Amino acid sequence: MTAVCVMVLGTSSGAGKSWVTTALCRHYARMGLKVAPFKAQNMSNNARVVAGLHGSEGEIGSAQYFQALAACCEPHVQMNPVLLKPEADTKSQVVVLGKVDPALSKTPWRERSAKVWPHILAALDALRADHDVVVIEGAGSPAEINLHASDIVNMRVAVYTQARCLLVTDIDRGGAFAHLYGTWALLPPQERALIRGFVLNKFRGDAALLAPAPEQLQQLTGVPTVAALPMWLQHGLPEEDGVFDDRSRSTGSVRTTIAVLAFPRISNLDEFQSLKNMPGVRLVWARTPADCAGADWIILPGSKHTTADLKWLREQGLDQTIAAHADQGKPVLGICGGLQMLGEALVDAHGIDGNAPGLGLLPLVTYFEPDKTVRRATLLFGAVTGPWAALTQQMVNGYEIHHGRTVQHPALAQTGQLAREVLPGLGWQNRAGNVLGVYVHGLFEDPVVLAALFGAQAPTLESVFNGLADYLALHVQPGVLNALIEP
């Protein structure tokens, strides 16, 4: 068996490739087909821990994790064989088949392609051999002519698999038809031939006003415009890149306002999507002290470069905001890198992340180590006090991705200043109980945690996936989606 490959390309980043790919995964899975997602190379600090090779575990981009769930299959490192995790504007950690590759992380960008392409082919061939349909997501634009010669994620994959391609553009930005035509025109003829349809995403207004542009574009390219997808801001799926939505909304009256600090190198921000969907919760992405005004909770999320983000936090004056919030007895939560920041010190003897004083809200010290912890976790909370008391004796599911090892601060421990350990080696709170730090990502995706802390539930992922598939089927021209997988 060799799977049919359907590929979603975009005229730019943010065009809508990820959610369209997710919707296609669920659409074909609901037809009773065995479906898998694939993205050859992803650049994102949003990652999940999944099954790896030879019984191990590894990390892939969150988008492919959600796409696998939508496809009703187990997420696996083969679905995103190369993951780039930016640590600075010109530096990324390279993860190959779920594991950090230190040598590739130091290799210049253009020299990586030849080294990772065999891994990409092996992963793709394994998926194609075991599935009916593989839905492939591209990256950025396939027509970046400065990168075409070293392409490993767009048209090189499309040509290798002879994928049936959709090209998606964000019409809300303006210039959509020029973007579609320009992208098509810059591709070599053999690559143009793989594009089966154009998709207009994020459309507002009367679709009748689009005429005669789709017809004219088809005359120029031979490619039909197969869908105009209306703007849909609350589909429930986390955005792949950046802070997914700066607009703060809530369903019903607001009972809890949560400020999540939006560090420059924030990681795993997608785990807060459930809070965005939670009735009565207002989620605010905070970059200044003013953004935290009126917040009931402050959350310090994960970070791909903890010491740099801690420096940024201090430059904004947010360290004083956090301290004042905690002094008032209000809840402060640190997750992974956020936990590390809450301690007294960050110590780096191996050149991993850098040394820095912490915020001093928990009597802990973090030691950065070369080996990276990447694992899924099912954990039992011990006795938890303060605003987090409802978590006491709750069994929760999550995952760990971190370099640091955090322990009680030795000098403070000798004076009796100890943090209360609420998760063995992975979670602590202060004596007052209002400051909590945990290494475990994904708590707010656990229904047990949501019910304990909010007495409510966010929409399930299943309802989100089905909604995406329904939406796509409603707005794509009849027969197009099925035609993409016909022999």
GUPAVEX-338284 format. One record per residue (C-alpha): residue in three letters; x, y, z. Coordinates in steps of 0.25 Angstrom, whole numbers, always signed. Example, Ala and Ser with C-alpha at 12.3 -4.5 7.8 and 13.67 -1.06 7.14 Angstrom:
# residues 2
+------+-------+-------+-------+
! resn !     x !     y !     z !
+------+-------+-------+-------+
!  ALA !   +49 !   -18 !   +31 !
!  SER !   +55 !    -4 !   +29 !
+------+-------+-------+-------+
This chain:
# residues 487
+------+-------+-------+-------+
! resn !     x !     y !     z !
+------+-------+-------+-------+
!  MET !    +0 !    +0 !    +0 !
!  THR !    +5 !   +14 !    -4 !
!  ALA !    -3 !   +25 !    +2 !
!  VAL !    -9 !   +36 !    -7 !
!  CYS !    -3 !   +49 !    -3 !
!  VAL !   -11 !   +62 !    -1 !
!  MET !    -3 !   +75 !    +1 !
!  VAL !    -6 !   +88 !    +7 !
!  LEU !    +2 !  +100 !    +2 !
!  GLY !    +1 !  +114 !    +6 !
!  THR !    +5 !  +127 !    -1 !
!  SER !   +11 !  +132 !   +13 !
!  SER !   +12 !  +128 !   +27 !
!  GLY !    -1 !  +130 !   +34 !
!  ALA !    -9 !  +127 !   +22 !
!  GLY !   -17 !  +116 !   +29 !
!  LYS !    -9 !  +103 !   +25 !
!  SER !    -9 !   +97 !   +39 !
!  TRP !   -24 !   +97 !   +41 !
!  VAL !   -27 !   +93 !   +27 !
!  THR !   -18 !   +81 !   +28 !
!  THR !   -25 !   +78 !   +42 !
!  ALA !   -38 !   +79 !   +35 !
!  LEU !   -34 !   +70 !   +24 !
!  CYS !   -29 !   +59 !   +34 !
!  ARG !   -42 !   +58 !   +41 !
!  HIS !   -50 !   +59 !   +28 !
!  TYR !   -43 !   +47 !   +22 !
!  ALA !   -42 !   +39 !   +35 !
!  ARG !   -58 !   +41 !   +36 !
!  MET !   -58 !   +34 !   +22 !
!  GLY !   -52 !   +22 !   +29 !
!  LEU !   -38 !   +23 !   +23 !
!  LYS !   -25 !   +21 !   +30 !
!  VAL !   -19 !   +35 !   +31 !
!  ALA !    -7 !   +42 !   +36 !
!  PRO !    -1 !   +56 !   +35 !
!  PHE !   +13 !   +60 !   +31 !
!  LYS !   +21 !   +72 !   +31 !
!  ALA !   +36 !   +70 !   +27 !
!  GLN !   +41 !   +82 !   +35 !
!  ASN !   +34 !   +91 !   +45 !
!  MET !   +40 !  +103 !   +52 !
!  SER !   +33 !  +105 !   +65 !
!  ASN !   +35 !  +106 !   +80 !
!  ASN !   +21 !   +99 !   +82 !
!  ALA !   +24 !   +84 !   +83 !
!  ARG !   +18 !   +72 !   +89 !
!  VAL !   +24 !   +59 !   +94 !
!  VAL !   +20 !   +47 !   +85 !
!  ALA !   +24 !   +32 !   +82 !
!  GLY !   +38 !   +31 !   +76 !
!  LEU !   +46 !   +21 !   +69 !
!  HIS !   +50 !    +8 !   +76 !
!  GLY !   +40 !   +10 !   +88 !
!  SER !   +46 !   +23 !   +91 !
!  GLU !   +39 !   +37 !   +92 !
!  GLY !   +42 !   +50 !   +85 !
!  GLU !   +36 !   +63 !   +81 !
!  ILE !   +29 !   +69 !   +69 !
!  GLY !   +22 !   +82 !   +66 !
!  SER !    +9 !   +83 !   +73 !
!  ALA !    +2 !   +85 !   +59 !
!  GLN !    +5 !   +71 !   +55 !
!  TYR !    +1 !   +66 !   +69 !
!  PHE !   -13 !   +72 !   +67 !
!  GLN !   -13 !   +67 !   +53 !
!  ALA !   -10 !   +53 !   +57 !
!  LEU !   -22 !   +54 !   +67 !
!  ALA !   -31 !   +59 !   +56 !
!  ALA !   -27 !   +47 !   +47 !
!  CYS !   -30 !   +38 !   +59 !
!  CYS !   -16 !   +32 !   +59 !
!  GLU !    -5 !   +32 !   +70 !
!  PRO !    +5 !   +44 !   +68 !
!  HIS !   +19 !   +39 !   +65 !
!  VAL !   +32 !   +46 !   +62 !
!  GLN !   +31 !   +42 !   +47 !
!  MET !   +20 !   +52 !   +45 !
!  ASN !   +30 !   +63 !   +47 !
!  PRO !   +44 !   +58 !   +45 !
!  VAL !   +51 !   +71 !   +46 !
!  LEU !   +47 !   +82 !   +57 !
!  LEU !   +54 !   +95 !   +58 !
!  LYS !   +53 !  +102 !   +72 !
!  PRO !   +57 !  +116 !   +71 !
!  GLU !   +66 !  +121 !   +83 !
!  ALA !   +70 !  +134 !   +77 !
!  ASP !   +68 !  +142 !   +63 !
!  THR !   +80 !  +134 !   +57 !
!  LYS !   +80 !  +121 !   +65 !
!  SER !   +71 !  +109 !   +66 !
!  GLN !   +72 !   +96 !   +73 !
!  VAL !   +70 !   +85 !   +62 !
!  VAL !   +62 !   +73 !   +66 !
!  VAL !   +62 !   +61 !   +57 !
!  LEU !   +52 !   +49 !   +59 !
!  GLY !   +49 !   +54 !   +72 !
!  LYS !   +63 !   +56 !   +78 !
!  VAL !   +72 !   +68 !   +79 !
!  ASP !   +84 !   +68 !   +69 !
!  PRO !   +95 !   +76 !   +74 !
!  ALA !  +104 !   +76 !   +62 !
!  LEU !   +92 !   +80 !   +53 !
!  SER !   +89 !   +91 !   +62 !
!  LYS !  +102 !   +97 !   +59 !
!  THR !  +102 !   +94 !   +44 !
!  PRO !   +99 !  +106 !   +35 !
!  TRP !   +85 !  +107 !   +30 !
!  ARG !   +87 !  +103 !   +15 !
!  GLU !   +96 !   +92 !   +19 !
!  ARG !   +86 !   +85 !   +27 !
!  SER !   +77 !   +80 !   +15 !
!  ALA !   +86 !   +69 !   +10 !
!  LYS !   +88 !   +64 !   +24 !
!  VAL !   +73 !   +63 !   +28 !
!  TRP !   +67 !   +60 !   +15 !
!  PRO !   +69 !   +44 !   +16 !
!  HIS !   +62 !   +45 !   +30 !
!  ILE !   +51 !   +52 !   +24 !
!  LEU !   +49 !   +42 !   +12 !
!  ALA !   +50 !   +30 !   +22 !
!  ALA !   +39 !   +36 !   +31 !
!  LEU !   +30 !   +39 !   +19 !
!  ASP !   +32 !   +26 !   +12 !
!  ALA !   +29 !   +19 !   +26 !
!  LEU !   +16 !   +27 !   +27 !
!  ARG !   +12 !   +25 !   +12 !
!  ALA !   +14 !   +10 !   +13 !
!  ASP !    +4 !    +9 !   +25 !
!  HIS !    -7 !   +18 !   +22 !
!  ASP !   -17 !   +21 !   +11 !
!  VAL !   -16 !   +36 !   +11 !
!  VAL !    -4 !   +45 !   +16 !
!  VAL !    -8 !   +60 !   +18 !
!  ILE !    +4 !   +68 !   +16 !
!  GLU !    +6 !   +82 !   +21 !
!  GLY !   +16 !   +92 !   +15 !
!  ALA !   +24 !  +103 !   +21 !
!  GLY !   +23 !  +118 !   +18 !
!  SER !   +22 !  +119 !    +3 !
!  PRO !   +27 !  +109 !    -7 !
!  ALA !   +32 !  +120 !   -16 !
!  GLU !   +43 !  +126 !    -8 !
!  ILE !   +53 !  +126 !   -19 !
!  ASN !   +65 !  +129 !   -10 !
!  LEU !   +62 !  +116 !    -3 !
!  HIS !   +57 !  +107 !   -15 !
!  ALA !   +70 !  +100 !   -17 !
!  SER !   +71 !   +95 !    -3 !
!  ASP !   +56 !   +93 !    -1 !
!  ILE !   +52 !   +80 !    +7 !
!  VAL !   +38 !   +84 !   +12 !
!  ASN !   +30 !   +89 !    +0 !
!  MET !   +31 !   +85 !   -14 !
!  ARG !   +42 !   +75 !   -13 !
!  VAL !   +33 !   +67 !    -4 !
!  ALA !   +21 !   +70 !   -14 !
!  VAL !   +29 !   +65 !   -26 !
!  TYR !   +34 !   +53 !   -18 !
!  THR !   +20 !   +48 !   -14 !
!  GLN !   +13 !   +54 !   -26 !
!  ALA !    +4 !   +61 !   -16 !
!  ARG !    -9 !   +67 !   -20 !
!  CYS !    -7 !   +81 !   -15 !
!  LEU !   -16 !   +92 !   -10 !
!  LEU !   -11 !  +106 !    -9 !
!  VAL !   -17 !  +115 !    +2 !
!  THR !   -16 !  +130 !    +3 !
!  ASP !   -20 !  +140 !   +14 !
!  ILE !   -30 !  +149 !    +6 !
!  ASP !   -32 !  +158 !   +19 !
!  ARG !   -18 !  +163 !   +17 !
!  GLY !   -21 !  +168 !    +3 !
!  GLY !   -15 !  +165 !   -11 !
!  ALA !   -19 !  +150 !   -10 !
!  PHE !   -21 !  +148 !   -25 !
!  ALA !    -7 !  +154 !   -27 !
!  HIS !    -1 !  +145 !   -17 !
!  LEU !    -7 !  +133 !   -23 !
!  TYR !    -3 !  +136 !   -37 !
!  GLY !   +11 !  +141 !   -33 !
!  THR !   +13 !  +128 !   -25 !
!  TRP !    +8 !  +119 !   -37 !
!  ALA !   +16 !  +127 !   -47 !
!  LEU !   +30 !  +126 !   -39 !
!  LEU !   +29 !  +111 !   -39 !
!  PRO !   +35 !  +102 !   -50 !
!  PRO !   +25 !   +96 !   -59 !
!  GLN !   +26 !   +82 !   -53 !
!  GLU !   +22 !   +88 !   -39 !
!  ARG !   +11 !   +96 !   -44 !
!  ALA !    +5 !   +84 !   -50 !
!  LEU !    +3 !   +78 !   -36 !
!  ILE !    -6 !   +90 !   -31 !
!  ARG !   -21 !   +85 !   -32 !
!  GLY !   -28 !   +97 !   -26 !
!  PHE !   -27 !  +111 !   -20 !
!  VAL !   -33 !  +114 !    -6 !
!  LEU !   -37 !  +128 !    -1 !
!  ASN !   -36 !  +128 !   +14 !
!  LYS !   -41 !  +138 !   +24 !
!  PHE !   -51 !  +144 !   +15 !
!  ARG !   -61 !  +155 !   +20 !
!  GLY !   -73 !  +160 !   +12 !
!  ASP !   -81 !  +156 !    +0 !
!  ALA !   -75 !  +145 !    -8 !
!  ALA !   -82 !  +150 !   -21 !
!  LEU !   -72 !  +162 !   -21 !
!  LEU !   -60 !  +153 !   -24 !
!  ALA !   -65 !  +151 !   -38 !
!  PRO !   -59 !  +151 !   -49 !
!  ALA !   -45 !  +149 !   -42 !
!  PRO !   -46 !  +134 !   -39 !
!  GLU !   -50 !  +132 !   -54 !
!  GLN !   -39 !  +141 !   -59 !
!  LEU !   -29 !  +134 !   -50 !
!  GLN !   -33 !  +121 !   -55 !
!  GLN !   -31 !  +126 !   -70 !
!  LEU !   -17 !  +130 !   -66 !
!  THR !   -13 !  +118 !   -58 !
!  GLY !   -22 !  +107 !   -62 !
!  VAL !   -25 !  +105 !   -47 !
!  PRO !   -39 !  +107 !   -41 !
!  THR !   -42 !  +114 !   -28 !
!  VAL !   -49 !  +103 !   -20 !
!  ALA !   -53 !  +110 !    -7 !
!  ALA !   -55 !  +124 !    -1 !
!  LEU !   -54 !  +121 !   +14 !
!  PRO !   -61 !  +131 !   +23 !
!  MET !   -53 !  +138 !   +34 !
!  TRP !   -54 !  +129 !   +46 !
!  LEU !   -47 !  +134 !   +59 !
!  GLN !   -52 !  +124 !   +69 !
!  HIS !   -51 !  +110 !   +63 !
!  GLY !   -44 !  +106 !   +75 !
!  LEU !   -31 !  +101 !   +70 !
!  PRO !   -18 !  +107 !   +75 !
!  GLU !   -10 !  +115 !   +64 !
!  GLU !    +3 !  +109 !   +61 !
!  ASP !   +12 !  +122 !   +62 !
!  GLY !   +13 !  +133 !   +71 !
!  VAL !    +3 !  +138 !   +81 !
!  PHE !   -10 !  +132 !   +75 !
!  ASP !   -20 !  +144 !   +78 !
!  ASP !   -17 !  +157 !   +85 !
!  ARG !   -32 !  +160 !   +86 !
!  SER !   -37 !  +156 !  +100 !
!  ARG !   -51 !  +150 !   +99 !
!  SER !   -59 !  +141 !  +108 !
!  THR !   -72 !  +134 !  +108 !
!  GLY !   -82 !  +140 !  +118 !
!  SER !   -79 !  +148 !  +130 !
!  VAL !   -64 !  +149 !  +133 !
!  ARG !   -61 !  +142 !  +147 !
!  THR !   -46 !  +140 !  +145 !
!  THR !   -36 !  +149 !  +137 !
!  ILE !   -23 !  +141 !  +135 !
!  ALA !   -11 !  +149 !  +130 !
!  VAL !    +0 !  +140 !  +122 !
!  LEU !   +13 !  +147 !  +121 !
!  ALA !   +17 !  +147 !  +106 !
!  PHE !   +32 !  +146 !  +106 !
!  PRO !   +39 !  +147 !   +93 !
!  ARG !   +43 !  +133 !   +93 !
!  ILE !   +30 !  +127 !   +99 !
!  SER !   +28 !  +112 !   +97 !
!  ASN !   +16 !  +103 !   +97 !
!  LEU !    +7 !  +114 !   +97 !
!  ASP !    -4 !  +105 !   +91 !
!  GLU !    -6 !   +99 !  +104 !
!  PHE !   -14 !  +111 !  +108 !
!  GLN !   -24 !  +110 !   +97 !
!  SER !   -34 !  +103 !  +106 !
!  LEU !   -34 !  +115 !  +116 !
!  LYS !   -37 !  +124 !  +104 !
!  ASN !   -49 !  +114 !  +101 !
!  MET !   -53 !  +113 !  +116 !
!  PRO !   -67 !  +120 !  +120 !
!  GLY !   -65 !  +131 !  +129 !
!  VAL !   -50 !  +133 !  +127 !
!  ARG !   -43 !  +145 !  +121 !
!  LEU !   -29 !  +142 !  +115 !
!  VAL !   -19 !  +153 !  +114 !
!  TRP !    -6 !  +153 !  +107 !
!  ALA !    +3 !  +162 !  +116 !
!  ARG !   +15 !  +169 !  +111 !
!  THR !   +15 !  +181 !  +120 !
!  PRO !   +11 !  +184 !  +135 !
!  ALA !    -2 !  +191 !  +130 !
!  ASP !    -6 !  +178 !  +123 !
!  CYS !    -7 !  +171 !  +136 !
!  ALA !   -16 !  +181 !  +143 !
!  GLY !   -28 !  +175 !  +149 !
!  ALA !   -23 !  +161 !  +146 !
!  ASP !   -27 !  +150 !  +156 !
!  TRP !   -16 !  +140 !  +152 !
!  ILE !    -2 !  +143 !  +146 !
!  ILE !    +4 !  +131 !  +138 !
!  LEU !   +19 !  +130 !  +135 !
!  PRO !   +19 !  +120 !  +123 !
!  GLY !   +30 !  +112 !  +117 !
!  SER !   +42 !  +118 !  +110 !
!  LYS !   +52 !  +113 !  +100 !
!  HIS !   +62 !  +123 !  +106 !
!  THR !   +59 !  +125 !  +120 !
!  THR !   +70 !  +134 !  +124 !
!  ALA !   +68 !  +143 !  +112 !
!  ASP !   +53 !  +144 !  +115 !
!  LEU !   +55 !  +147 !  +130 !
!  LYS !   +64 !  +158 !  +126 !
!  TRP !   +53 !  +163 !  +116 !
!  LEU !   +43 !  +162 !  +128 !
!  ARG !   +51 !  +171 !  +137 !
!  GLU !   +53 !  +181 !  +126 !
!  GLN !   +38 !  +183 !  +125 !
!  GLY !   +37 !  +184 !  +140 !
!  LEU !   +28 !  +172 !  +140 !
!  ASP !   +37 !  +166 !  +151 !
!  GLN !   +31 !  +176 !  +161 !
!  THR !   +17 !  +174 !  +156 !
!  ILE !   +19 !  +159 !  +159 !
!  ALA !   +24 !  +162 !  +173 !
!  ALA !   +13 !  +171 !  +176 !
!  HIS !    +3 !  +162 !  +171 !
!  ALA !    +9 !  +151 !  +180 !
!  ASP !   +10 !  +160 !  +192 !
!  GLN !    -5 !  +162 !  +191 !
!  GLY !    -7 !  +147 !  +192 !
!  LYS !   -12 !  +146 !  +178 !
!  PRO !    -9 !  +133 !  +170 !
!  VAL !    +4 !  +132 !  +162 !
!  LEU !    +7 !  +120 !  +154 !
!  GLY !   +20 !  +117 !  +147 !
!  ILE !   +21 !  +105 !  +136 !
!  CYS !   +34 !   +99 !  +132 !
!  GLY !   +43 !  +112 !  +129 !
!  GLY !   +33 !  +120 !  +137 !
!  LEU !   +36 !  +111 !  +149 !
!  GLN !   +51 !  +113 !  +147 !
!  MET !   +49 !  +128 !  +147 !
!  LEU !   +41 !  +127 !  +161 !
!  GLY !   +53 !  +122 !  +168 !
!  GLU !   +65 !  +128 !  +174 !
!  ALA !   +75 !  +125 !  +164 !
!  LEU !   +78 !  +119 !  +150 !
!  VAL !   +92 !  +112 !  +149 !
!  ASP !   +98 !  +108 !  +136 !
!  ALA !  +111 !  +101 !  +136 !
!  HIS !  +110 !   +96 !  +122 !
!  GLY !  +106 !  +108 !  +114 !
!  ILE !   +92 !  +103 !  +112 !
!  ASP !   +84 !  +115 !  +115 !
!  GLY !   +92 !  +125 !  +124 !
!  ASN !   +93 !  +129 !  +139 !
!  ALA !   +83 !  +138 !  +145 !
!  PRO !   +77 !  +142 !  +158 !
!  GLY !   +62 !  +137 !  +159 !
!  LEU !   +50 !  +145 !  +164 !
!  GLY !   +52 !  +139 !  +178 !
!  LEU !   +37 !  +135 !  +180 !
!  LEU !   +41 !  +121 !  +182 !
!  PRO !   +53 !  +116 !  +190 !
!  LEU !   +58 !  +107 !  +179 !
!  VAL !   +70 !  +107 !  +170 !
!  THR !   +71 !  +102 !  +155 !
!  TYR !   +83 !   +95 !  +149 !
!  PHE !   +83 !   +94 !  +134 !
!  GLU !   +89 !   +81 !  +129 !
!  PRO !   +93 !   +76 !  +115 !
!  ASP !   +83 !   +65 !  +114 !
!  LYS !   +69 !   +69 !  +111 !
!  THR !   +57 !   +63 !  +118 !
!  VAL !   +46 !   +59 !  +108 !
!  ARG !   +35 !   +50 !  +113 !
!  ARG !   +20 !   +49 !  +115 !
!  ALA !   +15 !   +48 !  +130 !
!  THR !    +4 !   +44 !  +138 !
!  LEU !    +5 !   +49 !  +152 !
!  LEU !    -2 !   +50 !  +165 !
!  PHE !    -2 !   +63 !  +172 !
!  GLY !    +0 !   +62 !  +187 !
!  ALA !    -5 !   +72 !  +198 !
!  VAL !    -7 !   +86 !  +191 !
!  THR !   -11 !   +98 !  +198 !
!  GLY !   -17 !  +112 !  +195 !
!  PRO !   -24 !  +115 !  +182 !
!  TRP !   -19 !  +102 !  +176 !
!  ALA !   -24 !   +93 !  +187 !
!  ALA !   -34 !   +87 !  +178 !
!  LEU !   -23 !   +80 !  +171 !
!  THR !   -20 !   +71 !  +184 !
!  GLN !   -19 !   +57 !  +181 !
!  GLN !   -23 !   +59 !  +166 !
!  MET !   -17 !   +50 !  +156 !
!  VAL !   -13 !   +58 !  +144 !
!  ASN !    -7 !   +56 !  +130 !
!  GLY !    +4 !   +65 !  +123 !
!  TYR !   +18 !   +65 !  +118 !
!  GLU !   +32 !   +70 !  +120 !
!  ILE !   +41 !   +77 !  +111 !
!  HIS !   +53 !   +84 !  +118 !
!  HIS !   +68 !   +84 !  +121 !
!  GLY !   +67 !   +89 !  +135 !
!  ARG !   +67 !   +81 !  +148 !
!  THR !   +61 !   +89 !  +160 !
!  VAL !   +64 !   +86 !  +175 !
!  GLN !   +62 !   +93 !  +188 !
!  HIS !   +72 !  +104 !  +190 !
!  PRO !   +83 !   +98 !  +199 !
!  ALA !   +86 !  +111 !  +207 !
!  LEU !   +71 !  +114 !  +209 !
!  ALA !   +68 !  +100 !  +213 !
!  GLN !   +78 !  +100 !  +224 !
!  THR !   +70 !  +112 !  +230 !
!  GLY !   +57 !  +105 !  +229 !
!  GLN !   +52 !  +112 !  +217 !
!  LEU !   +47 !  +100 !  +208 !
!  ALA !   +37 !  +100 !  +197 !
!  ARG !   +25 !   +91 !  +199 !
!  GLU !   +27 !   +79 !  +189 !
!  VAL !   +14 !   +76 !  +182 !
!  LEU !   +19 !   +68 !  +171 !
!  PRO !   +31 !   +59 !  +173 !
!  GLY !   +43 !   +66 !  +167 !
!  LEU !   +34 !   +74 !  +158 !
!  GLY !   +25 !   +84 !  +166 !
!  TRP !   +26 !   +93 !  +178 !
!  GLN !   +18 !  +104 !  +184 !
!  ASN !   +22 !  +115 !  +195 !
!  ARG !   +18 !  +115 !  +209 !
!  ALA !    +6 !  +124 !  +207 !
!  GLY !    +1 !  +115 !  +196 !
!  ASN !    -2 !  +125 !  +185 !
!  VAL !   +11 !  +123 !  +177 !
!  LEU !   +12 !  +110 !  +170 !
!  GLY !   +22 !  +105 !  +160 !
!  VAL !   +22 !   +92 !  +152 !
!  TYR !   +30 !   +86 !  +141 !
!  VAL !   +18 !   +79 !  +135 !
!  HIS !   +12 !   +85 !  +122 !
!  GLY !    -2 !   +82 !  +118 !
!  LEU !    -9 !   +83 !  +131 !
!  PHE !   -20 !   +92 !  +125 !
!  GLU !   -23 !   +82 !  +115 !
!  ASP !   -27 !   +71 !  +125 !
!  PRO !   -42 !   +71 !  +128 !
!  VAL !   -39 !   +67 !  +143 !
!  VAL !   -31 !   +80 !  +145 !
!  LEU !   -41 !   +89 !  +138 !
!  ALA !   -52 !   +83 !  +146 !
!  ALA !   -44 !   +85 !  +159 !
!  LEU !   -40 !   +99 !  +157 !
!  PHE !   -52 !  +105 !  +149 !
!  GLY !   -63 !   +95 !  +151 !
!  ALA !   -66 !   +95 !  +136 !
!  GLN !   -60 !   +89 !  +123 !
!  ALA !   -55 !   +95 !  +110 !
!  PRO !   -60 !   +89 !   +97 !
!  THR !   -54 !   +76 !   +94 !
!  LEU !   -43 !   +74 !   +84 !
!  GLU !   -52 !   +64 !   +77 !
!  SER !   -63 !   +75 !   +75 !
!  VAL !   -53 !   +84 !   +70 !
!  PHE !   -47 !   +74 !   +60 !
!  ASN !   -61 !   +71 !   +55 !
!  GLY !   -65 !   +86 !   +54 !
!  LEU !   -53 !   +88 !   +45 !
!  ALA !   -56 !   +77 !   +36 !
!  ASP !   -71 !   +81 !   +35 !
!  TYR !   -67 !   +95 !   +32 !
!  LEU !   -57 !   +91 !   +21 !
!  ALA !   -67 !   +82 !   +15 !
!  LEU !   -78 !   +93 !   +15 !
!  HIS !   -69 !  +103 !    +8 !
!  VAL !   -61 !   +95 !    -2 !
!  GLN !   -68 !   +93 !   -16 !
!  PRO !   -75 !   +79 !   -16 !
!  GLY !   -67 !   +67 !   -20 !
!  VAL !   -53 !   +74 !   -19 !
!  LEU !   -48 !   +68 !    -6 !
!  ASN !   -52 !   +54 !   -11 !
!  ALA !   -46 !   +56 !   -24 !
!  LEU !   -32 !   +59 !   -18 !
!  ILE !   -31 !   +45 !   -13 !
!  GLU !   -36 !   +38 !   -25 !
!  PRO !   -27 !   +29 !   -32 !
+------+-------+-------+-------+
